[in-house]
Amino acid sequence: MKTDPAAADAGVRAESVSEFTRRVKTVLESGLQACWVRGEISNLRAQSSGHFYFSLKDAGAQLSAVLFRGDASRQTVKLRDGQQVVVYGQVSVYEARGQYQLIIRLVVEDGVGRLQREFEALKAKLAAEGLFAPERKRAIPTMPRTVGFITSPTGAAVQDFLRILTRRGWRGRVVVLPAKVQGEGAAAEMVEMLRLAQELEIFDLLVIGRGGGSLEDLWAFNEESLIRAVAASPVPVISAVGHEIDFTLCDFAADVRAETPSAAAELISSHFVACAERAIQAGEAMTGALEDALARAVERLDHARSRLRLLSPGAQIEQGYLRLDDFANRLGAALRASTQERRQQLADLRTRLAHASPEIRVQQDSQRLLALWKRLQAASPASVLNRGFAIVRDDAGQPVMRRAKIISGQALAAEFADGTARVRAE
């Protein structure tokens, strides 16, 4: 193998294509987290293996995507070309082709476009009024004694919230202010609970929220009346709506946004927990050492997870699926090309066989034989007699070919087309 002298002098080792592609794969898959992508489905191909391959495109770009059989079986959306969807997945690299693509885990039909536009329009309007300005935000009390939670009393969010506070040993009081958090009238009920909290004047902090859901499910937290009520509340407000990936306008209007109700509980109790830990002087050193060890362990665990994700059987199986489908497509193309070639050869042989058929030769020979027969008939004695000639024969019946052989008074026979006449020579 030849090497570049300049590279050799500089001590640079050239990577193979496989090494370079694997490094690109590592950078992409470890650097880009799973995310939501909106686009239009095109070039949809459903493999016999159950996998789906297609492109996601918009007006400016397109992205290769694959939905493996196991994930496809769990989807409720029937894929079709031209369909507008929102997908959730992780970027990956198919090393055999050096192609990056999105491994899709979830497909949602994009029916929330109208709500999304309304969301953006209202957000821009309220932002222009200064409702989301950072200088309007108030600090959250570090040690609130009474916390009001505006949510559904039967939902899982309040149970998670209380369980976290209990587990962390928080000593304050929680008052649940019941309200609908989804559907018609939900925003009005939450506004009423905000008004009631102000009238009671017993709360140091308010939390408003619920568990995660779709844009339609969370739409009550995007209604203008509730956003203005949250922004105008004299009591500091924490917005704890949905999971980490969900944002509502209530999050922007509140003084603090927590990713989930559980995260809000952790935030509320964080200072209390810190004070309690500092009160236990004997545990400070142990706590610090434990946290340091935990941080290092988490770092090592994250590093191991990153490596394990690249080497996991699932990733290898998915790569194998990609290679198998690739080989299946190539084999199918080769079989179709071979079949087409054999069909063409068969057509050529049929044409040659038709030209060499005995029937054609028999017809040609029959035509030649008929022509010879006609020529023979034209040259036969009967044909000559029919044209007005006669054949002169002697007594022995032999034709007389020369006049000099005839003797005066010799009896002869003259044969005509219609019979024979006896004559005598003079």
FIZA-566933 format. One line per field, with one value per residue (C-alpha): x, y, z; residue in three letters. Coordinates in Angstrom, 1 decimal. Layout:
% FIZA-566933
east: (X,...)
north: (Y,...)
up: (Z,...)
pamar: (ALA,...)
***
This chain:
% FIZA-566933
east: (0.0,1.4,1.3,1.5,5.2,4.0,1.5,4.2,6.7,4.0,3.3,-0.4,-2.1,-4.7,-8.0,-9.8,-13.2,-14.7,-12.9,-13.8,-17.5,-17.6,-16.2,-18.8,-21.5,-20.2,-20.2,-23.7,-25.4,-23.8,-24.0,-27.6,-30.3,-33.6,-36.0,-39.3,-39.2,-42.1,-42.3,-44.0,-43.6,-42.3,-40.8,-42.5,-41.3,-42.7,-40.3,-41.5,-39.5,-42.0,-39.7,-40.7,-38.2,-39.2,-38.0,-39.2,-39.2,-40.2,-39.7,-36.0,-34.6,-35.3,-34.2,-33.9,-35.9,-36.6,-39.3,-38.4,-40.9,-41.1,-41.7,-44.1,-46.3,-47.0,-48.1,-51.7,-51.0,-51.1,-48.2,-48.8,-47.0,-47.7,-48.8,-47.8,-46.5,-44.5,-42.0,-39.8,-36.5,-32.7,-30.2,-28.1,-25.5,-25.8,-22.1,-22.4,-23.5,-22.1,-25.6,-27.2,-30.8,-33.5,-34.4,-38.1,-39.8,-43.1,-45.2,-48.0,-50.2,-49.7,-53.2,-52.1,-50.9,-53.8,-53.2,-49.5,-50.1,-52.5,-49.9,-47.2,-49.5,-50.7,-47.1,-45.9,-48.8,-48.3,-44.5,-44.9,-47.0,-44.2,-46.0,-43.0,-40.3,-37.6,-37.8,-41.4,-40.4,-40.4,-38.1,-39.6,-39.7,-36.9,-38.9,-42.6,-44.9,-48.1,-48.2,-51.4,-51.5,-54.1,-54.7,-57.1,-57.5,-57.9,-54.9,-51.5,-49.8,-50.9,-50.0,-46.5,-46.2,-47.1,-45.1,-41.9,-42.5,-43.1,-40.1,-37.9,-39.2,-40.6,-42.5,-44.8,-48.5,-50.0,-53.6,-55.0,-57.2,-59.3,-59.9,-60.3,-57.0,-58.3,-61.3,-63.9,-64.1,-60.7,-59.0,-62.0,-61.8,-58.1,-58.5,-61.2,-58.8,-56.1,-58.7,-59.7,-56.0,-55.6,-58.7,-57.6,-54.2,-52.7,-50.3,-46.6,-46.4,-48.7,-48.2,-50.3,-49.9,-50.8,-49.1,-48.0,-50.2,-50.7,-51.0,-54.8,-54.7,-52.6,-54.4,-56.2,-52.7,-52.4,-55.6,-55.2,-57.4,-55.3,-52.0,-53.0,-54.2,-50.9,-48.9,-51.0,-51.0,-49.5,-48.4,-45.4,-46.4,-44.5,-45.8,-45.4,-47.2,-46.4,-43.2,-39.7,-40.5,-43.8,-44.0,-47.1,-47.7,-48.3,-44.7,-43.6,-46.0,-45.2,-42.3,-40.5,-41.1,-40.7,-40.5,-43.0,-45.0,-42.4,-39.7,-41.8,-41.9,-38.1,-37.7,-40.0,-38.3,-34.7,-33.8,-35.5,-33.6,-30.3,-31.0,-31.8,-28.6,-26.5,-28.1,-26.6,-23.0,-21.8,-23.3,-21.9,-18.6,-20.2,-22.8,-20.2,-18.1,-21.1,-22.2,-18.7,-18.6,-22.1,-21.1,-18.1,-20.2,-22.8,-20.1,-18.6,-22.1,-23.0,-19.7,-20.5,-24.0,-22.7,-20.3,-22.9,-25.5,-23.1,-22.2,-25.6,-27.2,-30.2,-28.0,-26.2,-29.5,-30.8,-27.7,-28.2,-31.8,-30.5,-27.9,-30.4,-32.9,-30.2,-29.1,-32.7,-33.2,-30.1,-30.9,-34.4,-33.0,-30.5,-33.2,-35.4,-32.6,-31.7,-35.3,-35.6,-32.4,-33.7,-37.0,-35.2,-33.1,-36.3,-37.9,-34.8,-34.8,-38.5,-37.9,-35.0,-37.1,-40.0,-37.6,-36.2,-39.6,-40.0,-43.5,-41.9,-39.4,-42.1,-44.1,-41.1,-40.2,-43.9,-43.8,-40.6,-42.0,-45.2,-43.1,-41.1,-44.2,-45.7,-42.5,-42.5,-46.2,-45.3,-42.5,-44.5,-45.6,-49.3,-48.6,-46.8,-49.7,-52.2,-50.3,-51.1,-48.1,-48.3,-46.0,-45.3,-44.7,-43.7,-45.3,-43.3,-44.7,-41.4,-41.3,-39.9,-37.2,-35.9,-37.6,-34.8,-35.9,-39.4,-39.9,-42.4,-45.6,-44.6,-47.6,-47.3,-49.4,-49.8,-50.6,-52.6,-53.9,-57.3,-56.2,-54.1,-54.7,-53.2,-51.3,-49.1,-46.0,-45.7)
north: (0.0,3.4,6.3,10.0,11.0,14.2,12.4,9.8,12.6,14.3,11.0,11.0,7.6,7.5,6.0,3.3,4.1,1.7,3.4,6.9,5.9,4.3,7.5,9.6,7.1,7.5,11.3,11.5,8.9,10.1,13.8,14.0,13.0,11.5,14.2,14.9,15.7,16.9,16.3,14.7,11.0,10.2,7.2,4.8,1.2,-1.7,-4.6,-8.2,-8.3,-5.9,-2.9,0.5,2.7,6.3,9.9,12.8,16.0,19.6,22.5,22.8,19.3,15.6,12.9,9.1,7.2,3.6,2.1,-1.4,-4.2,-4.2,-0.5,-0.6,-3.1,-0.7,2.2,3.3,5.5,3.8,5.2,6.5,8.7,12.4,12.0,14.8,13.2,14.0,11.3,10.6,8.9,8.7,9.4,6.5,5.7,2.7,2.0,-0.2,2.9,5.7,7.0,8.7,8.1,8.5,5.3,6.0,4.8,6.7,8.1,10.7,12.0,15.8,16.9,19.6,22.1,24.5,24.4,24.9,28.0,29.3,28.5,30.5,33.4,33.8,33.3,36.2,38.4,37.9,38.1,41.5,42.6,41.7,38.9,36.6,39.1,37.9,41.0,40.2,36.9,36.6,34.5,31.3,31.1,28.8,27.5,27.8,26.6,26.3,25.3,25.3,22.8,23.6,20.3,17.4,15.7,12.3,12.6,10.9,14.2,15.1,11.6,11.9,15.4,14.3,11.2,13.1,15.6,12.8,10.9,13.9,14.6,18.0,19.5,22.0,21.8,21.1,22.2,20.7,23.3,21.0,21.9,20.3,20.2,19.1,19.8,22.5,24.7,23.6,26.9,28.7,26.4,26.9,30.7,30.5,28.5,31.2,33.8,31.7,31.3,35.0,35.5,32.9,34.6,31.5,30.4,31.1,29.4,28.0,25.1,24.6,21.5,18.0,15.0,14.9,14.6,15.8,19.4,19.0,17.5,20.4,23.1,24.5,25.6,27.7,29.6,33.4,33.8,31.4,32.8,36.3,35.1,33.3,36.3,38.6,36.3,38.0,34.6,33.1,30.4,27.2,25.8,22.0,20.9,17.7,15.8,17.2,17.6,19.5,23.3,25.4,29.2,28.7,27.7,31.1,33.1,31.4,32.5,29.1,26.2,22.6,19.8,17.7,17.8,15.6,18.1,20.8,18.9,18.4,22.2,23.1,20.8,21.3,24.1,22.3,19.2,21.1,22.8,19.5,18.0,20.9,20.4,16.9,17.9,14.4,13.6,16.5,14.9,11.6,13.4,15.3,12.2,10.3,13.0,13.1,9.3,9.3,12.0,10.0,6.8,8.6,9.9,6.4,5.0,7.5,6.6,2.9,3.5,5.4,2.5,-0.1,1.6,1.3,-2.3,-3.4,-6.5,-4.4,-1.9,-4.8,-6.5,-3.3,-2.9,-6.6,-5.7,-2.9,-5.1,-7.9,-5.6,-4.2,-7.6,-8.6,-5.6,-6.2,-9.9,-9.1,-6.6,-9.3,-11.9,-9.5,-8.6,-12.3,-13.2,-10.4,-11.6,-15.2,-14.0,-12.0,-15.1,-17.3,-14.7,-14.7,-18.6,-18.6,-16.2,-18.3,-21.5,-19.9,-19.1,-22.6,-24.3,-27.4,-26.0,-23.0,-25.1,-27.5,-24.5,-23.1,-26.6,-27.1,-23.8,-24.7,-28.2,-26.7,-24.3,-27.3,-29.3,-26.4,-26.2,-29.9,-29.8,-27.0,-29.1,-32.4,-33.9,-33.4,-29.7,-29.5,-31.3,-28.9,-26.0,-27.4,-29.7,-33.4,-36.4,-38.6,-42.3,-45.3,-48.7,-49.6,-46.6,-44.9,-41.1,-40.1,-37.5,-36.8,-36.3,-38.2,-41.4,-41.3,-43.5,-42.6,-44.5,-45.5,-45.8,-43.5,-42.4,-38.7,-38.2,-35.1,-33.7,-35.3,-38.6,-40.4,-40.3,-42.9,-41.2,-42.3,-40.5,-39.3)
up: (0.0,-1.0,1.4,0.9,1.8,3.3,5.5,6.5,7.4,9.5,11.3,10.2,9.8,7.1,8.1,6.1,4.8,7.4,10.2,9.1,8.6,12.0,13.6,11.8,13.0,16.6,16.4,15.0,17.2,20.4,19.6,18.3,20.7,19.7,18.5,16.8,13.0,10.9,7.2,4.2,3.4,-0.1,-1.9,0.6,0.2,2.3,2.4,2.6,5.9,7.4,7.4,5.8,4.0,2.9,2.8,4.9,3.0,3.1,0.7,1.5,2.2,2.5,5.0,4.6,7.2,8.2,10.4,11.4,11.7,15.5,15.7,12.7,14.4,17.2,15.1,14.6,11.6,8.1,6.1,2.6,0.1,0.5,4.1,6.6,9.8,12.9,13.8,16.8,16.2,16.5,13.8,12.6,9.9,7.5,7.2,4.0,2.1,4.2,4.5,7.5,8.2,10.9,12.8,13.6,16.7,16.7,13.9,14.5,11.8,11.6,12.4,14.8,12.3,12.9,16.7,16.2,14.2,16.8,19.5,17.6,16.9,20.5,21.8,19.5,20.6,24.3,24.0,22.3,25.3,27.6,29.5,29.0,29.8,32.3,34.4,35.3,36.8,40.6,42.6,44.0,47.8,49.0,52.0,51.1,54.0,52.0,48.4,46.3,43.4,40.7,38.9,38.5,42.0,40.3,38.0,38.3,38.4,41.9,43.2,41.7,43.2,46.7,46.5,45.7,48.5,51.0,49.9,50.2,53.8,53.0,56.0,54.3,53.5,50.1,49.2,46.0,44.1,41.9,38.3,34.9,33.0,29.6,27.4,27.3,30.3,31.7,31.3,33.0,36.0,36.4,36.2,38.9,41.1,40.6,41.7,44.8,45.8,45.7,47.9,50.5,50.9,52.5,49.8,49.5,46.1,43.5,41.1,38.0,35.9,34.8,33.1,29.5,26.4,22.8,21.8,21.8,25.3,26.7,24.8,27.9,29.1,25.9,26.2,26.5,29.6,31.6,30.4,31.5,34.9,35.5,34.5,36.8,39.8,42.9,44.2,42.5,40.0,38.9,35.6,35.6,32.4,30.6,30.0,29.2,25.4,26.0,26.2,26.7,26.9,30.6,30.9,29.5,31.6,34.9,37.1,36.7,34.4,35.7,33.2,35.1,38.4,39.9,38.9,40.5,43.7,43.6,43.0,45.9,48.3,47.1,49.6,52.5,51.7,51.4,54.8,56.4,55.0,56.3,59.7,59.9,60.3,60.5,57.1,55.2,54.3,53.4,51.3,49.4,48.8,47.7,45.3,43.8,43.5,42.0,39.5,38.4,38.2,36.1,33.8,33.5,33.1,30.3,28.6,28.9,27.7,24.7,23.8,24.6,22.4,19.5,20.2,21.4,19.8,18.9,16.9,15.2,14.4,12.9,10.8,9.8,8.8,6.6,4.9,4.4,2.8,0.6,-0.5,-1.1,-3.4,-5.3,-5.7,-6.9,-9.5,-10.7,-11.0,-12.9,-15.3,-15.8,-16.5,-19.0,-20.7,-20.9,-22.3,-25.0,-25.9,-26.1,-28.4,-30.7,-30.8,-31.7,-34.5,-35.9,-35.5,-37.4,-40.3,-40.3,-40.2,-42.7,-43.6,-45.2,-47.1,-48.3,-49.6,-51.4,-52.9,-53.9,-55.8,-57.6,-58.5,-59.9,-62.0,-63.4,-64.0,-66.0,-68.1,-68.6,-69.8,-72.1,-73.8,-73.9,-77.4,-76.5,-76.0,-79.4,-81.1,-79.6,-81.2,-84.7,-85.3,-86.4,-85.9,-88.9,-88.1,-90.4,-90.4,-87.3,-85.5,-85.3,-85.9,-89.3,-88.5,-92.0,-95.4,-97.1,-95.3,-97.0,-100.1,-102.7,-102.2,-98.6,-96.2,-93.3,-90.3,-89.3,-85.6,-84.8,-81.5,-82.1,-83.7,-86.4,-90.2,-92.7,-95.6,-98.5,-99.7,-103.4)
pamar: (MET,LYS,THR,ASP,PRO,ALA,ALA,ALA,ASP,ALA,GLY,VAL,ARG,ALA,GLU,SER,VAL,SER,GLU,PHE,THR,ARG,ARG,VAL,LYS,THR,VAL,LEU,GLU,SER,GLY,LEU,GLN,ALA,CYS,TRP,VAL,ARG,GLY,GLU,ILE,SER,ASN,LEU,ARG,ALA,GLN,SER,SER,GLY,HIS,PHE,TYR,PHE,SER,LEU,LYS,ASP,ALA,GLY,ALA,GLN,LEU,SER,ALA,VAL,LEU,PHE,ARG,GLY,ASP,ALA,SER,ARG,GLN,THR,VAL,LYS,LEU,ARG,ASP,GLY,GLN,GLN,VAL,VAL,VAL,TYR,GLY,GLN,VAL,SER,VAL,TYR,GLU,ALA,ARG,GLY,GLN,TYR,GLN,LEU,ILE,ILE,ARG,LEU,VAL,VAL,GLU,ASP,GLY,VAL,GLY,ARG,LEU,GLN,ARG,GLU,PHE,GLU,ALA,LEU,LYS,ALA,LYS,LEU,ALA,ALA,GLU,GLY,LEU,PHE,ALA,PRO,GLU,ARG,LYS,ARG,ALA,ILE,PRO,THR,MET,PRO,ARG,THR,VAL,GLY,PHE,ILE,THR,SER,PRO,THR,GLY,ALA,ALA,VAL,GLN,ASP,PHE,LEU,ARG,ILE,LEU,THR,ARG,ARG,GLY,TRP,ARG,GLY,ARG,VAL,VAL,VAL,LEU,PRO,ALA,LYS,VAL,GLN,GLY,GLU,GLY,ALA,ALA,ALA,GLU,MET,VAL,GLU,MET,LEU,ARG,LEU,ALA,GLN,GLU,LEU,GLU,ILE,PHE,ASP,LEU,LEU,VAL,ILE,GLY,ARG,GLY,GLY,GLY,SER,LEU,GLU,ASP,LEU,TRP,ALA,PHE,ASN,GLU,GLU,SER,LEU,ILE,ARG,ALA,VAL,ALA,ALA,SER,PRO,VAL,PRO,VAL,ILE,SER,ALA,VAL,GLY,HIS,GLU,ILE,ASP,PHE,THR,LEU,CYS,ASP,PHE,ALA,ALA,ASP,VAL,ARG,ALA,GLU,THR,PRO,SER,ALA,ALA,ALA,GLU,LEU,ILE,SER,SER,HIS,PHE,VAL,ALA,CYS,ALA,GLU,ARG,ALA,ILE,GLN,ALA,GLY,GLU,ALA,MET,THR,GLY,ALA,LEU,GLU,ASP,ALA,LEU,ALA,ARG,ALA,VAL,GLU,ARG,LEU,ASP,HIS,ALA,ARG,SER,ARG,LEU,ARG,LEU,LEU,SER,PRO,GLY,ALA,GLN,ILE,GLU,GLN,GLY,TYR,LEU,ARG,LEU,ASP,ASP,PHE,ALA,ASN,ARG,LEU,GLY,ALA,ALA,LEU,ARG,ALA,SER,THR,GLN,GLU,ARG,ARG,GLN,GLN,LEU,ALA,ASP,LEU,ARG,THR,ARG,LEU,ALA,HIS,ALA,SER,PRO,GLU,ILE,ARG,VAL,GLN,GLN,ASP,SER,GLN,ARG,LEU,LEU,ALA,LEU,TRP,LYS,ARG,LEU,GLN,ALA,ALA,SER,PRO,ALA,SER,VAL,LEU,ASN,ARG,GLY,PHE,ALA,ILE,VAL,ARG,ASP,ASP,ALA,GLY,GLN,PRO,VAL,MET,ARG,ARG,ALA,LYS,ILE,ILE,SER,GLY,GLN,ALA,LEU,ALA,ALA,GLU,PHE,ALA,ASP,GLY,THR,ALA,ARG,VAL,ARG,ALA,GLU)
***
